[in-house]
Amino acid sequence: MYEPPAQVSFFRMRASYRSETFKVVDQLVSNGIKKIAVVYHRRFIRQGNGLTGVQQAMKEKNIAPVAVAKPPPGNHKSRGGGPRQSQRPNRRR
């Protein structure tokens, strides 16, 4: 006799940018690193508390960022990590 499989519920949970950045700063400081520069992507600001999380975490540790910078516009790849189509080598199939 056929029995359908048991219903399985799966959901993904992820920490917020703020809690992730607090953990990164905490780990750096606990390893003795106190001079920290922050380079962020514009999407880092839009999607939550990324940059503000770093700044708050550093403030709690009584340190200030050595530098805060973002890359110039157009100097990034929005999806994927590989070369753009025009930069790919010619491959014959």
C-alpha positions, 0 to 999 in steps of 0.5 A: 500500500502506498503512503505519501511521504511525511510533510517536511517543512524547511525554512531558511533563517539568516542573521541580519546585516547588523548582527553579522557586522557586530560579530565581524567587528567583535572577532577583529577586536578580540584578535587584537586588530583595532585599525579597521577600514570599511569599504562598502558596496552601495547595496550594503546600505540599502539592504539594511544596517550594514554600514550603520551596524559596523559603525555602532559596533566600533563605537561600542568597542571605543574605536573609530574606522581608519577610513570609510569608502565605497568603490566608484560607480560602474566598477563592480559586477552586479551578478556573478563573479566571472568576466563580462561577455566581452572579456571572455576568451573565444571558445569553439565548441 
